[in-house]
Amino acid sequence: MTICSLCLPALVVPTPLPILQISNAGSLHPCSIPFLQASRDDSPAIDQVGLLHHSSLYSLSLSAENCPLCKVILQKIEKFIEDFEQMERNAYDRAWWIGHLGHALPVEWTLRLVQRVDGADGFVVLARSKNEQILYMVDVFGFCVEPKESMYSIANLSDRGASVTGRVRGARVGPDAGSKRTLNVAAGWIQDCVSNHNGCRPPPSPLPSRLLDLDAFDDPSKIRLWETKGTTRSDSYVTLSHCWGVDTSHHVKTTHATLPSHLNTIFVQELPQTFRDAIKVTRHLGIRFLWIDSLCICQDDADDWAREAAAMQRVYAGAFLTISADGAPGSAHGFLQRQERRHVPITLKFTPDNTDPATATRPKETNVPAYAFEFPAWKSCKKRVLLALMDQPLSSRAWAMQERLLSNRMLHFTSKELFFECNCHFLSEDGIRILGRWNSLDPGGDKTLEDLPSLSPVSVHQVWDFILEEFTTRQLTVKTDWFPALSGLAAQIKGKLGADAARDRASDNPQDVEYVAGLWSNTLVKGLGWGAFSRTQEGIAFPDERPLPGDKGYIAPTWSPASFDGRSVHNTAPSWADMAVVTGYSVTPKTIQNPLGEVVDGWISLRAPLVKLEQSELPDTYKDVRSSQQQFLKLCTPHSDRYGRIAVEVDRVDEIFNRLETLESTFRHAIAARRDRSPVSTPYTLPRHGEAISPENGAASVPSTADRPGTASLSHFANNNVFNTTMDIPLSHSSTTGNLLRSAPAKALLGHYPADLFLHIELRRPIPDSLQLIPVPTNQINLPTLQPDETDVLIQNFFRLVHHFHPILDQRAFHDLYNRTIDDGLRPDLASALVLVVLALGAVAAATPNLSEPSWHPGIQYFTPAVRLLLAESLCSFGGNPILPQALYLAALYYSYISRPLLAWRLVHMASTDVQHYWIRSEKLLRDGQGGSQDQSILRVFWAILVLECDILAEHHLPRSGIEKIVDKLPYPWSDGPSEPYMHRWLADLSSRRLLNRIHYAFSVSGLCIGTRCISQRDFARKCRKMFVPLPGILECRGACGSRTYGFSGELVTWNDGGCFTAVIRRLFKTRTS
């Protein structure tokens, strides 16, 4: 069989195939096929993705008779069709994947070839779905050569450029991982790491208490156990990470009885296969000493076991290398035998991309024998799936987690191939290289990579939250090992937190951080917020069902995540407001040899509001539908419905107010306790719940404190230490600060405040030079150099994290602008300013907020030149270029992300002024919605400015630009019916904002009063109808009676007994379906 002419263009290194630009990948799980979801803007160009292969299944089947690659592709497609048809027969899968997400088999089966998205040698075969915005990755191929010819073979390291094949990373994967050729590849990986990676060197540390001496005898069939006590040697040693297996009764272990004989001689042949394989690999690498837990720890000595468990951090972190027997389910299985992989012989054409400087000529093309093989498609497009190795038995074991995280270098022997992992990269035997590693305990370092399941850069507490979430998904043979299996990582984290506390001793945090049964003393309240996560509620041992202190099998107090026999989840977000105060805590370790290990008992004392919770009762129908999905174990209060959800149906209005009353009564004791400590004194009677407040005047409706004797003045507010830090409001909050602070509980806690309090506080904050709004001549603005490897990721972050909530840019037009900027470089113009602002937003949106740090300005290297370019351009602009208001708005959004509302307000006013100039010139086109793409862009900016002014800047009672009067006359953007869900959500926000503005206007204009029925229901209904008329047709929905309701599922306007107007709006947009 010979390779066909349509496959030959893909067998070239470096590959000439195009790069796939669409990065929104998902997985069609029932068919095990990844898919790529293009956006609406990408759909016209999706038909030209990649190099054309076969245009039909008939053409492919004819070619498969002679071409081995086409034969493999055809078999994969046939399996895909079979799985898809089976999915169609499943009611749930049909409703979700086909009905809701729009998946469908390709009609024409036109195949296209692109580069592998993971950067490895090979190619991807794509097929376009019947849904034109979905591409299926039907197959992925890799290239490899014989192990001795691969790039990392020990033979090629010294003369990297000697052979053409030495530039291919992939080595052919054979059935024996213990072959000399395969182990030479592993040795090459390790030698390259030792020579070039300073960050992977183990720290200096004493040797473990015992080691296996593999060279103690001239006879390789014998080894012995060596006790290192008293030695001054600092030899390198290798550790083994492995599964013990289910039946441990026949394991070879060191005990009091076997210790003397093991110190004398251990016969290799008597050891389980996994241990013999580890000895073989260690000897091949030239290392003398090996550490295996069951042989180097006295298993029936409780003190020795506890002492060695406490030393796990030092043992694995100090090892030269860890051998990870990932593919072995038990010690008896071994890890060097693996599955046979199908390889297709091919000839690779090498086209050198360098020129000989001596002769000014390019080297000739070379044909080299090689192999093509199929690679799991999902692993090729999701690096974290490949890195996690979750399909291997060892990844299900809890002990193995800290062994992996603490090791600096690891050889992973899986059931399919060999991997090498160090602090710098992750390598596969078949040629994949990923920068970074699975996870790092250094949250601020360079050992992690974006889109890995690490939390860098994050606080150490968030790293610990990740560790707990991952750890509790794994299994423990002995349940009481929960704390010992984490003690090495806990020691590592404790050291980092201790270092942070030492730096803070000069400030207001002079106390050491203590480990409190899986939590940390400086974040106990937050730590107690862990949740239970499980597939079902049957068979789960809840904390109150576990053994009590003193009973056999006791693990932890009920407030510790260790008390739950299942997965725990932890809120890693920093948006916490502690309602409780820790007044004391204590945990008693079981043994002093390991203070971070097993515990005898523990308690925490809190002062906090109390709410009774109970397990909710899920109806059978709900269980049946969701039985295959992981669910949080649902808890409910006495006022919750039986589903355990906090939300209520909208038509149950009375229950909403009942819950508000319950909430206030819940905080009653806390209010009474804190009233005398409020930073603002409130010696007056508090307003009753439901007291009417003018929506027009906002906080100004609260009587001025200046007229009340004994109340603090504004200077007292501004100079009070409590208010020296900014009150940060999350971007996704659902109520304004004014509403929150005017509530009775907030008034009792905080007292009254003047309307301009926030403005005065914000004015006192210093502004760094890089954020100052200072006009600078364009020739004095330093423009950065863009690196596509970095900026491409930021652009993806922007459209993933920012654009969906602020969709003011045309994606296709912007990508064209960005590509031109990358090709031509940055210039002092508006186009470059827009690109720079988008890059800055991509950086700040992906970063974990740290607003307590004054220098927290992610992406500032892009933002500073951008905002200075915008200031220079805005001085002479009169609404002629839509890029200026777009960029000004996005720059204001950046200031909002870093909690600088005054600066955001200034830029929003500038953007508003510019679009209002545009309104003067193009009023009729905008009002009729008949403008072109440029007018649509301006229309989006109009609406975006309105929402930003109303929902964010209004928090600080800043003057508005008056744009709402114009927007009230404008249609909604994209009124031709967009199909993106995020556009529907945005239109919902826009329409609800317009409705709220109309309601406020209706009840606040001159001549109308609050608390009476001055405005008739008919007049209000007329205003609502006028508001909803411009909504796009795709957003309309039909009520039960068939009447048309524009966008909203319903409105309910009521007056309560106190005469206070209340509007309850159900903001659930529904897309019209056929």
BELRA-V175496 format. One line per field, one symbol per residue. ss: DSSP state (h for helix, s for strand, l for the rest). phi: phi as a letter, one per 20 degrees, with the letter a starting at -180 (. if undefined). psi: psi as a letter, one per 30 degrees, with the letter a starting at -180 (. if undefined). Layout:
# BELRA-V175496
ss->???
phi->???
psi->???
This chain:
# BELRA-V175496
ss->llllhhhhlllsslllllllllllsssshhhlssssslllllhhhhhhllssllllhhhhhhhhlllhhhhhhhhhhhhhhhhhhhhhllhhhhhhhhhhllllllllllsssslllllllssssssslllllsssssssssssslhhhllllhhhhllllllhhhhlllsllllslllhhhhhhhhhhhhhhhhhlhhhlllllllllssssllllllllsssssslllllllllssssslllllllllllllllllhhhhhhlsshhhllhhhhhhhhhhhhllllssslhhhhlllllhhhhhhhhhlhhhhhhlllssssllllllllllllsllllllsssssssllllssllllsslllsssssssssllhhhhhlhhhhhhllllhhhhshhhhhhhhhllsssssllllsssssllssssllllsssllllllllllllllllllllllllhhhhhhhhhhhhlllslllhhhllhhhhhhhhhhhhhhhhhhhhlllllllllllssllsshhhhhhhlllssssllllllllhhhlllllllllllllllhhhlllssslllllllllllsssssssssllhhhllllsssssssssllllllssllllhhhhhhhllllssllssllllllllllllllllhhhhhhhhhhhhhhlhhhhhhhhhhllllllllllllllllllllhhhhlllhhhllllllhhhhhhlhhhlllllllllllllhhhhhllhhhhhhhllllllhhhhhhhlllllhhhllllllhhhlllllllhhhhhhhhhhhhhhhllllllllhhhhhhhhhhhhhhlllllhhhhhhhhhhhhhhhhhlllllllllllllhhhhhhhhhhhhhhhlllllllhhhhhhhhhhhhhhhhlllhhhhhhhhhhhhhhhhhhhhhhhhhhhhllllhhhhhhhhhhhhhhhhhhhlhhhhlllllllhhhhlllllllllllllhhhhhhhhhhhhhhhhhhhhhhhhllllllllllllhhhhhhhhhhhhllllhhhlsslllllssllllsssssslllllssssssllllllll
phi->.cfffeeggeeccffeffefeedeeccegfdlcfcdeeeffeffeffdfmefdfeafffffffffcefffffffffffffffffffffeefffffefefeenfbfgeeleecdcfffenffqbdddcefgffdcdeefacdcdbcfgfefgefgfeffcgefdfffddffdfeefdfeffffffffffgffffffcdffdffffbffgfcbeeedfcfefeccbedeegnedfcffbddddbefofedfdffcecgfeggfffebcegfeefffffffffffffendedcdcgfdecffddgffffffffeggffffeffbdedefeefbffemceebffdfddfcdeeedgdddfffdlcegffcdcfbcdbfcgffffdcfffffflfedgffeefgffffffefecbdeeefdadccccfdbcddfeoecdfnbgacedfdededcgmefddeebffffffgfgfffffeddcfdffegfgfdfffffffffffffffffeffddceefedeclndcfecfffffefcecbfceemeefgfdegegnefnfdaffeeffederfdccfefeedcfedcedraacdffbffcfeegceaabcdcdafccecbffdefgfffffdfedfcffedbegdefffneffcfffefgfgffffffffffegfffffdffdffdfcedfffffnffcfffemffffgfffedfnefefffffefgfefdfeedgfefdbffgfffefgffffednfbffdfffffffeffdfgfdfedfcgffdeeefeedgfeffffffgffeddffdceedefffffffffffffenfcfcfgffffffffffffffeefgbffegefcgmffefgfffffffffffcdcmecffffffffffffffffemcffffffffffffffffffffecgffffemdfefffffffffgfffgffffedffgdlefeenfffeffdeffflfenfdfgfffffffffffffffffffffdcfgndcencefdffffffffffffegffggfefcdffenfedenefrccdcdefenefcdddeedfcffde
psi->klklfffeffhkklkgklkkfkgikakieffhkllkjlleffeffffgkakkbkgleeeeeeefffjeeeeeeeeeeeeeeeeeeeeffkeeeeeeeeeefgkkkkefhjklkllkfgflkalkkkkklejfgkkkiflkklkllkefflegkfffefiegeleffgkekkkjlfjfgleeefeeeeeeeeeeeefjeffkklklllleklkjfgflfjffkllkkkfkflglhlklklkklkelejgfgkjlkleefeeeefdkkkefflleeeeeeeeeeeefgkekkkkefffkjfgjeeeeeeeefgeeeeeffkekkkjiefjflffelgfklkkkkkjkljkkkjkglkjfefhlkllkkkkkakklkkkeefffjefeeefhfgkefffkeefefeeefkekkjjjlfeaklkkafelkkleggkkkkaaelkgjfgagflkkglhlgkklleeeeeeeeeeeefflkkejefgeeeffeeeeeeeeeeeeeeeefgffbgifllklkihflkffheeeefgllkklelfkgkjlefflklkflkgkellffkfffkiakkkkjfkgikjkflkkfllkkjlekffifgbllelllkkljllkkkklkljkleeeeeegffkkkkkklllfgllffglellkffieeeeeeeeeeeefegeeeeeefefgkfkkiglkkklkgkkkkfefbfffkkkffgjkfkkleeeeefkeegfkkjkkkfglgkleeeeffleeeeeefalklegeeeeeeffkkkleffkijkkkffgkjklkkjeeefeeeeeeefefeeffiifkjeeeeeeeeeeeeeflklileeeeeeeeeeeeeeeeflkkiffjfgjikgffeeeeeeeeeeeeffgkhgfjfeeeeeeeeeeeeeeeghieeeeeeeeeeeeeefeeeeefheeeeefgglaeeeeeeeeeeeeeeeeeefeffeghlklfgffeeeffllklhggilfkefeeeeeeeeeeeeeeeeeeeegflkfklkglhekleeeeeeeeeeefefkkfffllkaegglkkjekflkjklkaffgkkkkjkjijkkkkl.
